[in-house]
């Protein structure tokens, strides 16, 4: 009997930045990471982007969502 292979990223945590909409490469990556079993954290740049990113983060089951602007120290 062959043993079932678990998803390759099972138990791993992944931070995805740069999701703009459902056509962005970052969103495609997030979906692929989720399919492979990773736990996701997804960020957005500002409040304007939040309205677009939060529904996508929920769609892929992101457990952490937060704003992130790497141009601001801290």
C-alpha positions as CSV (number, residue, x, y, z in Angstrom):
1,X,0.0,0.0,0.0
2,X,1.4,3.4,-1.0
3,X,1.5,6.1,1.6
4,X,-0.3,9.4,0.8
5,X,2.1,12.3,0.1
6,X,1.2,15.4,2.1
7,X,1.4,18.9,0.5
8,X,5.1,20.0,0.2
9,X,4.6,23.1,2.3
10,X,2.6,21.6,5.1
11,X,3.6,23.2,8.4
12,X,5.5,26.0,6.7
13,X,4.6,29.7,7.0
14,X,4.7,32.1,4.0
15,X,4.6,35.9,3.9
16,X,3.1,37.2,0.7
17,X,3.5,40.9,-0.2
18,X,2.5,42.8,-3.3
19,X,-1.0,41.4,-3.8
20,X,-2.9,44.1,-5.7
21,X,-5.9,42.2,-7.2
22,X,-6.9,38.7,-8.3
23,X,-4.7,39.1,-11.4
24,X,-1.5,39.9,-9.6
25,X,1.4,37.5,-9.6
26,X,1.6,37.7,-5.8
27,X,-2.0,36.5,-5.5
28,X,-1.2,33.6,-7.9
29,X,1.7,32.7,-5.6
30,X,-0.5,32.9,-2.5
31,X,-3.0,30.5,-4.1
32,X,-0.2,28.1,-5.0
33,X,1.3,28.3,-1.5
34,X,-2.1,27.6,0.0
35,X,-2.7,24.6,-2.3
36,X,0.7,23.2,-1.2
37,X,-0.4,23.4,2.5
38,X,1.4,26.6,3.7
39,X,0.0,28.9,6.4
40,X,-0.3,32.4,4.8
41,X,0.3,35.9,6.0
42,X,-0.7,38.6,3.5
43,X,0.0,42.3,3.7
44,X,-1.2,45.5,1.9
45,X,0.5,48.8,1.3
46,X,-2.2,51.3,2.5
47,X,-5.8,51.6,3.4
48,X,-6.8,52.1,-0.3
49,X,-5.3,48.7,-1.1
50,X,-6.8,47.0,2.0
51,X,-10.3,47.0,0.5
52,X,-9.0,44.9,-2.5
53,X,-6.5,42.7,-0.6
54,X,-8.5,41.6,2.5
55,X,-11.2,39.7,0.5
56,X,-8.4,37.9,-1.4
57,X,-6.6,37.0,1.8
58,X,-9.8,35.5,3.2
59,X,-10.3,33.6,0.0
60,X,-6.9,31.8,0.4
61,X,-7.3,31.4,4.1
62,X,-4.6,33.7,5.3
63,X,-4.3,33.6,9.1
64,X,-2.5,36.8,9.3
65,X,-3.3,40.1,7.5
66,X,-1.8,43.4,8.1
67,X,-0.5,46.7,6.6
68,X,3.1,46.8,5.5
69,X,5.0,49.7,4.1
70,X,8.7,48.8,3.8
71,X,9.6,52.4,3.1
72,X,8.7,53.3,6.7
73,X,11.3,52.2,9.4
74,X,9.9,50.0,12.2
